Amino acid sequence: MDVRAQIVMVFNLDKCIGCHTCSIACKNIWTDRKGAEYMWWNNVETKPGVGYPKHWENQERFKGGWVVDGKKLKLKAMGKGPTLANMFFQPNMPKIEDYYEPFDFDYGNLAGAKEGNDQPVAEAFSQISGKKIDEIQGGPNWDDDLSGSQLYAANDLNLQDKQVIDSYDTMFMQYLPRICNHCLNPACVASCPSRALYKRGEDGIVLVDQNVCKGWRFCTSACPYKKVYFNWNSGKAEKCIFCYPRTETGQCNACAHSCVGRIRFVGVLLYDADGVEAAALKKDDELVEAHRSLILDPNDPEVREGARKNGVSDQWLDAAVKSPVYTLVKEFKLALPLHPEFRTVPMAYYIPSLSPVLSTWGDTHKLLEHGMIPALETLRVPIGYLASLLSGGNHRLIEEVLKKLIALRVFMRGENLGLAADPAVLQEAGLDQSSVKRLYRLFTVAGYSERNVIPAQQREEQDPYQRKQEAGFGILKKTRGGK
């Protein structure tokens, strides 16, 4: 057992209002320079829709992530031959049209235009070429207002039943905030010929060494989430850094700190690095359970001892015990990884949205009034859609999560209104009153220090070369030619 520590974020999709405050906070701090105009390390997509960049989930086109080759994993698009052939050209990388040509407006013309008979306007111009843009064709969330409609939803690969969007009373939409997943088996790291990308040993954050990066862009092609960007000005790869200058001092990420809906939880997980490859080799519908099995109990003396041998401090071990992430991911099994079938073992998790009951003529809405758990098929977001998004197609896992969320709402609503609570509601969902009270507090009134349990780094005690090298374990070593 090789015990490692990872700093992790959980998103509660039930509370995201799509305000993009997180995206703006990230943009203002990290990507406000030339060449990074189109980069949104944090973005919020409206689902069902095509996402950003367009169709990023379509790995038949972009060929990102891993695939099972016999008893081993291999990069979907890479091998020694393709790597050599594509050294100077990446055929599977998104084009600027898949993002959008970054633009700004000539506001100076409003005040500096010469006297004339017409009202001066601020025309759009490209931030790349500087040329005038006659018609803006896209933006970072171009389909925001129209997702859920036939125009964009029909192109969502997760939407298996297209008839859902044919009728107004069955259409649905939800928001999906995304950052780099800082995966345990990152395809971007394994694909880089220059070894510029690496996974830090002390907290699991995946970074790009700008001094080593040669701009080959294999990382952009290999990342199935398309969260590695190419800076056209500097010729270097850039990506979400999990706000490590903030987390190293015990502060939470800018996106989490600014979140209006308080949907984000940040904390520490301990995991077994020896089991990463075996977990990624499982069948699609078994990947989530295998993923969970990697996460270790921070109260287990054997786990704590193994962590100490790998340099994990007591401060980090204590943070792992108090971690809201462990509570949501492992203890109550409410949070699920995004597209586990990409086999990167992502370390950002999502609590599925508990969508409203479908509106039909009749007494549908009285189900909750009676204290009953409504049938899952009456919820607006189809189980199959959520399963395709968060569980590798495993419907059972989604149903288990939704049952717990519904039971939590029904029970707490009854208690807050002074109604008699039926214990069977909780028992059927695998909960009890104590656990419901804990989850209720975490989702509603929990303060900053409860939602974000982030231990400060004691970096002065660590050798920087060793920090970088100790992350080259397991499958990453094997893939990149290590012994």
Secondary structure, 3 states (H helix, E strand, C coil): CCEEEEEEEEEECCCCCCCCHHHHHHHHHHCCCCCCCCCCCCEEEEECCCCCCCCCCCHHHHCCCEEEECCEEEECCCCHHHHHHCCCCCCCCCCCCCCCCCEEECCHHHHHCCCCCCCCCCCEEECCCCCECCCCCCCCCCCCCCCCCHHHHCCCCCCCCHHHHHCCCCCCCEEEEECCCCCCCCHHHHHCCCCCEEECCCCCCEEECCCCCCCCCHHHHHCCCCCEEEECCCCEEEECCCCHHHHCCCCCCHHHHHCCCCCEEEEEEEEEHHHHHHHHCCCHHHHHHHHHHHEECCCCHHHHHHHHHCCCCHHHHHHHHHCHHHHHHHHCCCCEECCHHHCCCCCEEEECCCCCECCCCCCCCHHHHCCCCCCHHHECCCHHHHHHHHCCCCHHHHHHHHHHHHHHHHHHHHHHCCCCCCHHHHHHHCCCHHHHHHHHHHHCCCCHHHHECCCCCCHHHCCHHHHHHCCCCHHHHHHCCCC
